[in-house]
Amino acid sequence: MQYIFKKFGLKPEKISLVHGKVFEVSNLTGNRKIIPLYHPSTAIYNPNIKEVLLRDFKVVK
C-alpha cells in the first residue's frame, strides 16, 4: 500500500487509518480509484477484523 500511495502522490498512512476509504487519482492512463483493504488473511489471525473487512468489501462493490 505504501508503494501505491507514493506512486500516485498520496501521503503514506497506516492501513488502520485509511482502510475502506476511496482515493481518486489520475495519471497518464486515466482516472483510477484506490481503495486500501486489509489482506483477507488478517481475519484469520484477528477475528475482530472480519467485520471491518466485510464492510470494506461493500465499499468496493
Secondary structure as UniProt FT lines:
FT   HELIX           2..7
FT   TURN            8..9
FT   HELIX           15..18
FT   TURN            19..20
FT   STRAND          23..27
FT   TURN            28..29
FT   STRAND          30..34
FT   TURN            40..41
FT   HELIX           42..45
FT   TURN            47..48
FT   HELIX           49..60
//
